[in-house]
Amino acid sequence: MKPLLVVDAANVVGSVPDGWWRDRAGAAERLRDALQGRDEEVVLVVEGKARNVSSIDDVRVVAAPGDGDDTIVEVVRTEGAGRSVTVVTADRELRRRVTALGAEVAGPTSVPRR
């Protein structure tokens, strides 16, 4: 079974002050596109103004109905059993929650932005 990579889109996009706030959906789409072609199954969790970003080949986009962190935890809980899971985020509380479920955590610089 392929490893699972779950990316906290808001946290990764917000990690670099490059004007992402002017076009949150566009920034999430650029991140989504940069995640293509990886060896893992990739899930990009989006929220807020990026909620309408769609999935593409190699990257499944999950729109959080509320808090993105809760959605990420749910993805790890429901899809992570029996395989390696890495969550990309710098959010300390989210890191604590997903490591309690057995996931590894990587920082925002571990994935390409563009």
Steps between C-alpha positions, in 0.01 A plus 500: 500500500632843406606735779255782569608865487247744647575868437358786706452741208428811708805446719738422213377785280513740795857406589649738242386864472479506119162671461294181533234691695398687184397173332465215748342263249772569244770439759337168597478401132871573449582286804271222372671507161847489660402185691437295185722206413590391854536137604246539781124531488457876545206663677492880506262637763363846415273735689348846481537683169694208354212258562405484129840373382448171318694175493737414216690186400726395790354753749164456672368824642279478808301813590467540874137568594624693801841500665773361275685346795201285594473380140870411489467300822199319355689415178789360706262304721290349219760451226825449687447158655765251397723736305754775537343844541672839486320826573655821369435789738672734743196523727610374843160386621428317174844337521413374849162365387627308196811358667267360768341304213839369384569744216837658431516876452701708255529877476370718218841516329485123438263549206541722193296819486494542122 
